[in-house]
Amino acid sequence: MSNDSTSMKELYRVIVSLGSVEDCEAFFADLCTPKEVAAMAQRLEAAKLLLAGKTYEEIIALTDISSATLSRVSRCTKYGSGYKKVLK
């Protein structure tokens, strides 16, 4: 396998090149298990709810996300730039 940085850049390039929701669904169906895709979707939903001002308790009730994962998502919404950029 090639160097991790190179592999990760290639993954990001492929994701960016996907032209439609259908292409994205097909790619992630091949790349990930349904549970992995669901976990990513759950994190995205939690980030949206955090940015909308919902409490941890409300988000856990709505998404069934673990408090540990929600804490990580919360740090990313506060100090990261990814969620903020796509969830303006």
PEGIZI-V5383 format. One record per run of one state. SS is the DSSP state (~ for helix, > for strand, _ for the rest). FROM is the first residue (numbers start at 1). TO is the last residue. Records with the same first field share a line. If there is no record, write none. Layout:
# PEGIZI-V5383
SS->FROM-TO ; FROM-TO
This chain:
# PEGIZI-V5383
_->1-3 ; 18-20 ; 32-33 ; 52-55 ; 64-66 ; 80-81 ; 87-88
~->4-17 ; 21-31 ; 34-51 ; 56-63 ; 67-79 ; 82-86
